[in-house]
Amino acid sequence: MRIQRIPQTNTMTLAPEEDLSVLDPIIDKYKDKKGSLIPLLQGTQDTLGYISQEAFKYLSEHTDYPVSELYGVATFYSQFRLTKAGKHIIKVCHGTACHVQNASALTEALKEELNIEDGETTDDGMFTLEAVACLGCCSLAPVMMIGEETYGKLNGTKAVRIIKDIRKVEE
């Protein structure tokens, strides 16, 4: 049996030029500290909102971590983003209580309204949709969070109305 090689394509789009010097204080803080890789990546994401290809290269050039190690850790842990997130991150709980209360219908209604899949961001950069394991407020199931605001006892219609209200306020 022969295996046909598929030509590699670069699917990551490069972000517009970022001023990565904003990462210097984070690099200075963690540069020579043992076990600092995760805090270094967390600080980078907190500063930029995500970790871009350019940020990986910049961190590698200014620390002892190779890009492969930085990227390996960032792709292993779900807390790290490799693409820019929307202004509002919608987290829909799919824990046991929310699942039983039909969180899937909630997610489907949001996907349809926003025209995106789980993990994607709307074209206008307004919303990113994420299914999460648990938000820790089971008595409000099904639940979603947008930023720091928690919305409970939802159905698809209520969730979509919340999204539309946010859009209306920000227009």
C-alpha positions as CSV (number, residue, x, y, z in Angstrom):
1,M,0.0,0.0,0.0
2,R,1.4,3.4,-1.0
3,I,0.8,6.5,1.0
4,Q,0.3,9.6,-1.1
5,R,1.8,12.7,0.5
6,I,-0.5,15.7,0.7
7,P,1.3,19.0,0.1
8,Q,1.4,21.1,3.2
9,T,-0.4,24.4,3.0
10,N,0.0,27.3,5.5
11,T,-3.5,27.6,6.9
12,M,-2.6,30.2,9.6
13,T,-3.1,33.7,8.4
14,L,-0.7,36.2,9.6
15,A,-2.0,39.1,11.7
16,P,-1.3,42.6,10.7
17,E,1.9,44.0,12.2
18,E,1.7,43.9,16.0
19,D,3.9,45.8,18.3
20,L,5.4,42.8,20.1
21,S,7.6,45.0,22.3
22,V,4.6,45.1,24.7
23,L,5.7,41.5,25.6
24,D,9.0,42.7,26.9
25,P,7.9,43.2,30.5
26,I,6.4,39.7,30.5
27,I,9.6,38.2,29.0
28,D,11.7,40.1,31.6
29,K,9.6,38.8,34.4
30,Y,9.8,35.1,33.4
31,K,12.9,34.9,31.2
32,D,15.2,33.1,33.6
33,K,12.7,31.5,35.9
34,K,12.3,27.7,36.0
35,G,8.8,26.5,35.1
36,S,7.8,29.8,33.5
37,L,6.6,28.6,30.1
38,I,2.9,28.6,31.0
39,P,2.9,31.9,32.8
40,L,4.9,33.4,29.9
41,L,2.2,32.2,27.4
42,Q,-0.6,33.3,29.8
43,G,0.9,36.8,30.0
44,T,1.3,36.9,26.3
45,Q,-2.4,36.0,25.7
46,D,-3.5,38.4,28.4
47,T,-1.6,41.2,26.6
48,L,-2.5,40.4,23.0
49,G,-5.8,38.5,23.4
50,Y,-4.3,35.5,21.7
51,I,-0.9,34.1,20.8
52,S,0.0,34.8,17.2
53,Q,2.6,33.1,15.0
54,E,4.7,36.3,15.3
55,A,4.4,36.2,19.1
56,F,5.7,32.6,19.2
57,K,8.7,33.7,17.2
58,Y,9.3,36.8,19.3
59,L,9.1,34.8,22.6
60,S,11.4,32.2,21.2
61,E,14.0,34.8,20.1
62,H,13.9,36.4,23.5
63,T,13.8,33.3,25.7
64,D,15.4,29.9,25.8
65,Y,12.3,28.2,24.6
66,P,12.2,26.9,21.0
67,V,9.0,27.8,19.0
68,S,8.1,24.1,18.9
69,E,8.0,23.9,22.7
70,L,6.0,27.1,23.0
71,Y,3.6,25.9,20.3
72,G,3.3,22.4,21.8
73,V,2.3,23.7,25.2
74,A,-0.1,26.3,23.7
75,T,-1.9,23.7,21.6
76,F,-2.0,21.2,24.5
77,Y,-3.9,23.4,26.9
78,S,-7.4,24.6,25.9
79,Q,-6.9,27.9,27.7
80,F,-4.7,29.3,24.9
81,R,-5.9,30.9,21.7
82,L,-4.0,30.9,18.5
83,T,-6.5,33.1,16.7
84,K,-7.9,36.4,17.7
85,A,-11.2,36.1,19.7
86,G,-14.2,38.2,19.2
87,K,-15.0,41.2,21.4
88,H,-17.5,39.1,23.3
89,I,-16.7,35.5,24.1
90,I,-19.8,33.4,24.5
91,K,-19.3,30.3,26.7
92,V,-22.1,27.8,26.6
93,C,-22.0,25.2,29.4
94,H,-22.3,21.6,28.4
95,G,-21.8,20.1,31.8
96,T,-24.1,17.4,33.1
97,A,-26.8,19.7,34.5
98,C,-26.8,21.9,31.4
99,H,-26.7,18.9,29.0
100,V,-29.8,17.4,30.7
101,Q,-31.5,20.8,30.3
102,N,-30.8,20.8,26.6
103,A,-27.7,23.0,26.2
104,S,-27.2,21.5,22.8
105,A,-30.3,23.4,21.6
106,L,-28.9,26.6,23.0
107,T,-25.6,26.1,21.2
108,E,-27.4,25.3,17.9
109,A,-29.5,28.4,18.1
110,L,-26.4,30.6,18.7
111,K,-24.5,28.9,15.9
112,E,-27.4,29.5,13.5
113,E,-27.9,33.2,14.6
114,L,-24.2,34.0,14.5
115,N,-23.5,31.8,11.4
116,I,-20.4,30.3,13.0
117,E,-19.4,26.9,14.5
118,D,-18.0,26.2,18.0
119,G,-14.7,27.9,18.4
120,E,-15.2,30.4,15.6
121,T,-15.5,34.1,15.6
122,T,-18.1,36.1,13.6
123,D,-16.9,38.0,10.5
124,D,-17.4,41.3,12.2
125,G,-15.2,40.3,15.2
126,M,-18.0,40.8,17.6
127,F,-18.6,37.2,19.0
128,T,-16.6,34.0,19.6
129,L,-18.6,30.9,20.5
130,E,-17.2,28.3,22.8
131,A,-18.8,25.1,24.2
132,V,-17.2,24.5,27.7
133,A,-17.3,21.6,30.1
134,C,-18.7,23.4,33.1
135,L,-19.3,27.0,34.3
136,G,-20.1,26.0,37.9
137,C,-23.6,27.3,38.2
138,C,-25.6,24.1,37.7
139,S,-28.7,25.5,39.5
140,L,-29.2,27.9,36.6
141,A,-28.9,25.3,33.8
142,P,-28.7,25.7,31.0
143,V,-26.2,28.5,31.3
144,M,-24.0,30.7,29.1
145,M,-21.5,33.4,30.0
146,I,-20.6,36.4,27.9
147,G,-17.6,38.0,29.3
148,E,-18.1,38.1,33.1
149,E,-22.0,38.1,32.8
150,T,-23.8,34.8,33.5
151,Y,-27.2,34.1,31.9
152,G,-29.2,31.1,33.2
153,K,-32.4,29.2,32.7
154,L,-32.0,29.8,29.0
155,N,-33.5,28.3,25.8
156,G,-32.4,29.1,22.2
157,T,-34.8,32.0,21.8
158,K,-33.6,33.7,25.0
159,A,-30.0,33.2,24.1
160,V,-30.4,34.7,20.6
161,R,-32.3,37.7,22.1
162,I,-29.4,38.4,24.4
163,I,-27.0,38.4,21.4
164,K,-29.3,40.7,19.5
165,D,-29.5,43.1,22.5
166,I,-25.8,43.2,22.7
167,R,-25.5,44.0,19.0
168,K,-28.2,46.7,19.3
169,V,-26.3,48.4,22.2
170,E,-23.0,48.4,20.3
171,E,-24.3,49.6,16.9
